[in-house]
């Protein structure tokens, strides 16, 4: 899943002299700082500066580390080595240590990292020290599932408002919350302090819903509708296109089938039939290292 970014106008390269060489500090996906990060509590300027300097690819991995560490904590683990954590998260240990160094956490040689401390550090950087109220718009099958999902409140994302156009749904409780009309989105979102809006509507309604959410003060939008939303520069949008994800998985299935057929025809060649990397190289689809993130169109 990748943040929806607006296009930037750039000057034409025509007439420019050719570059002599690539500068060693040229940013890439793991070195380019994020444009904006979730704010940490006020009054802690060093943490805020550090948060803005973390590459966006590393931010996505930090969320994976937090999930893994939370599970370890629930099982009673107090310390974890970089090798154990990297294996569980599906990244190589060198990249994990670099990611955690952004937090100012380097671990202890021979001991590893304290699980509780690391969880607190990541939660602070990701802005999870306070709750982010969520509104779900479009109470169809997907909207029902999201409204009834019990995992959101425990992770700091309580669903506080539901919206739909269907008169048969208005006023009916779903997951303990009554469904409100879409026309009331700006007012209710402002009154309840909604910061994240989830759009689970048909494509034609998505932009109108988005405009209402923005008018209600919503800062971030998770969009399940297969459309590109037009939003102000300060609004963060994440798009989840499940059909595209399935198409990407289909490609990998087809590619592996082709590889297997090729290996059968070249079984006598050195290296034929060797297993592909899984985990350390991120080829297991484990997230930011797997190269198979949610796609933005």
C-alpha positions in Angstrom: 0.0 0.0 0.0 1.6 3.3 -1.2 0.7 6.8 -0.4 -1.1 8.6 -3.2 1.1 11.5 -4.3 0.3 14.4 -6.6 2.2 15.0 -9.7 4.8 17.7 -9.6 5.7 19.9 -12.7 9.3 19.6 -13.5 11.5 21.4 -16.0 12.3 19.7 -19.2 15.7 17.9 -19.4 16.2 19.2 -23.0 19.3 21.3 -23.4 20.8 20.2 -20.1 24.4 18.9 -20.2 24.7 15.2 -19.4 25.4 14.2 -15.8 28.9 13.1 -15.1 28.0 10.6 -12.4 25.4 9.8 -9.9 26.0 11.5 -6.6 26.5 9.1 -3.8 23.9 10.8 -1.7 21.2 10.6 -4.3 18.0 9.6 -2.4 16.2 6.3 -3.1 13.2 4.7 -1.6 15.0 3.9 1.6 16.8 7.3 1.9 14.3 9.9 0.7 12.8 11.6 3.8 9.0 11.7 4.1 7.2 14.9 3.3 5.3 14.7 6.5 5.0 12.3 9.3 2.4 11.7 12.0 3.0 14.3 14.7 4.5 13.3 18.0 3.2 15.0 21.2 3.9 18.7 21.4 6.9 19.9 23.3 9.2 17.2 22.1 11.0 18.9 19.2 13.9 16.4 18.8 11.4 13.6 18.3 9.4 15.6 15.8 12.5 16.4 13.8 13.6 12.7 13.9 10.2 11.5 12.7 10.3 13.8 9.6 13.8 12.5 8.7 12.7 8.8 8.5 12.3 7.4 5.0 8.8 6.5 4.1 9.8 2.9 3.2 11.3 2.6 6.7 8.0 3.9 8.2 6.1 1.0 6.6 8.6 -1.5 8.0 8.3 0.1 11.5 4.6 -0.7 11.4 5.5 -4.3 10.6 8.0 -4.4 13.4 5.4 -3.1 15.8 3.0 -5.8 15.0 5.6 -8.5 15.4 6.9 -7.0 18.7 3.4 -6.7 20.1 2.8 -10.3 19.4 6.1 -11.2 21.1 5.2 -9.1 24.1 1.9 -10.8 24.5 3.7 -14.1 24.6 5.9 -12.9 27.4 9.1 -12.0 25.5 11.2 -9.3 27.1 14.2 -9.2 24.7 14.7 -10.0 21.1 17.8 -10.1 18.9 18.0 -8.3 15.5 18.2 -11.7 13.8 15.0 -13.0 15.5 13.1 -9.8 14.8 14.3 -9.5 11.2 13.3 -13.1 10.5 9.9 -12.7 12.0 9.3 -9.4 10.0 10.7 -10.8 6.7 13.6 -8.3 6.3 17.3 -8.7 6.5 18.9 -7.9 9.8 21.2 -5.1 8.5 18.1 -3.1 7.2 16.3 -3.7 10.4 19.2 -2.4 12.5 19.3 0.7 10.2 15.5 1.2 10.6 15.7 1.0 14.4 18.7 3.4 14.4 16.3 6.1 13.3 14.6 5.7 16.7 17.9 6.1 18.5 17.7 2.5 19.5 20.8 0.4 18.9 20.3 -2.6 21.2 22.8 -4.2 23.4 25.5 -6.6 22.1 24.8 -10.1 23.3 21.3 -9.2 24.6 19.5 -7.5 21.7 16.6 -5.1 22.1 14.2 -4.7 25.0 10.7 -5.5 23.5 8.7 -3.1 25.7 11.1 -0.2 25.1 11.1 -0.8 21.3 7.3 -1.0 21.2 7.1 2.3 23.0 9.6 4.0 20.7 7.9 2.8 17.6 4.4 3.8 18.9 5.7 7.3 19.7 7.3 7.8 16.2 4.2 6.5 14.5 2.0 8.9 16.5 0.2 6.0 18.3 0.4 7.6 21.7 -3.1 9.0 21.1 -6.1 7.6 19.4 -7.2 8.4 15.9 -10.9 8.3 15.4 -12.2 6.6 12.3 -15.3 7.1 10.1 -16.4 4.4 7.6 -18.4 5.6 4.6 -20.3 3.0 2.6 -21.8 0.3 4.7 -22.0 -2.5 2.2 -20.3 -5.9 2.7 -16.8 -4.3 3.1 -18.1 -1.5 5.2 -19.9 -3.9 7.5 -16.8 -5.9 7.9 -14.7 -2.9 8.8 -17.3 -1.5 11.2 -17.5 -4.8 13.0 -13.8 -5.5 13.1 -12.7 -5.6 16.8 -9.0 -5.1 16.1 -9.1 -1.4 15.4 -9.9 0.0 18.9 -7.1 -2.0 20.5 -4.6 -0.5 18.1 -5.7 3.1 18.7 -8.2 3.4 15.8 -11.7 3.4 17.2 -14.5 3.6 14.7 -16.6 6.5 15.8 -19.0 7.2 12.8 -20.7 5.3 10.0 -22.3 6.8 6.9 -24.4 5.5 4.0 -27.1 6.7 1.5 -29.4 3.7 1.8 -32.5 4.8 3.7 -33.0 1.3 5.0 -29.6 1.6 6.8 -29.9 5.1 8.3 -30.3 4.8 12.0 -29.6 1.1 12.1 -26.7 0.1 14.4 -23.7 -1.7 12.9 -21.0 -2.7 15.3 -22.8 -0.7 18.0 -22.9 2.5 16.0 -26.0 3.9 14.2 -25.5 4.6 10.5 -25.8 8.3 9.6 -26.6 9.9 6.2 -23.7 10.9 4.0 -25.0 14.5 4.0 -24.1 14.7 7.7 -20.4 13.7 7.1 -18.9 17.2 7.5 -20.9 18.0 10.7 -20.5 14.7 12.5 -16.8 14.4 11.6 -16.1 17.8 13.0 -18.2 17.2 16.1 -16.5 13.9 16.9 -13.0 14.8 15.9 -12.7 12.2 13.2 -9.1 12.2 11.8 -9.2 9.2 9.4 -11.9 8.5 6.9 -12.4 5.1 5.2 -14.1 5.1 1.8 -15.8 1.9 0.9 -18.3 3.2 -1.6 -18.9 2.5 -5.3 -16.4 4.4 -7.5 -18.9 7.1 -8.7 -19.5 8.3 -5.1 -15.9 8.2 -3.9 -14.9 11.8 -4.8 -18.0 13.3 -3.4 -17.5 11.4 -0.1 -13.9 12.5 -0.1 -14.9 16.2 -0.4 -17.3 15.8 2.5 -14.7 14.1 4.7 -12.2 16.9 4.0 -14.8 19.5 4.8 -15.3 17.8 8.1 -11.7 18.1 9.1 -10.5 14.6 8.2 -6.8 14.6 7.6 -6.2 11.1 6.3 -8.2 8.9 3.9 -8.0 5.2 3.3 -9.6 4.6 -0.1 -11.0 1.2 -1.2 -12.7 2.6 -4.3 -10.8 2.0 -7.5 -10.5 5.7 -8.4 -7.8 8.4 -7.9 -9.1 11.0 -5.5 -8.4 14.8 -5.9 -7.5 16.2 -2.5 -5.8 19.3 -1.1 -2.0 19.0 -0.6 -2.3 18.6 3.2 -4.5 15.5 3.0 -2.9 12.1 3.0 -4.5 9.3 0.9 -3.8 5.6 0.9 -5.4 3.5 -1.8 -6.1 -0.2 -1.5 -7.0 -1.8 -4.8 -7.6 -5.5 -4.1 -8.2 -6.4 -7.8 -4.7 -5.0 -8.6 -3.2 -6.9 -5.8 -4.7 -10.1 -7.1 -3.4 -9.3 -10.6 0.1 -8.9 -9.2 -0.2 -12.2 -7.4 -1.4 -13.8 -10.6 1.8 -12.5 -12.4 4.0 -14.1 -9.7 2.2 -17.4 -10.0 2.6 -17.3 -13.8 6.3 -16.3 -13.6 7.1 -19.2 -11.2 5.3 -21.6 -13.4 7.4 -20.4 -16.3 10.6 -20.6 -14.2 9.7 -24.2 -13.2 9.1 -25.1 -16.8 12.5 -23.6 -17.8 14.3 -25.3 -15.0 12.9 -28.7 -16.1 14.4 -28.1 -19.5 17.8 -26.9 -18.1 18.2 -29.3 -15.1 21.8 -30.0 -16.0 22.9 -26.4 -15.9 24.7 -25.1 -12.8 22.3 -23.4 -10.4 19.2 -24.8 -12.1 16.3 -25.5 -9.7 17.8 -23.5 -6.8 15.2 -22.3 -4.4 14.4 -18.6 -4.6 15.1 -16.3 -1.7 12.4 -16.2 0.9 12.4 -13.8 3.8 15.8 -12.3 3.9 15.5 -10.9 0.4 11.9 -9.9 0.9 10.6 -12.2 -1.8 7.9 -13.5 0.4 5.6 -10.5 0.0 6.1 -9.5 3.6 5.7 -5.8 2.9 8.0 -2.9 2.1 10.9 -5.3 1.4 8.8 -7.7 -0.7 8.3 -5.3 -3.6 4.6 -6.2 -3.6 3.0 -3.3 -1.7 -0.4 -1.9 -2.3 -0.5 -0.2 -5.6 -1.5 3.4 -6.3 -3.0 4.3 -9.6 
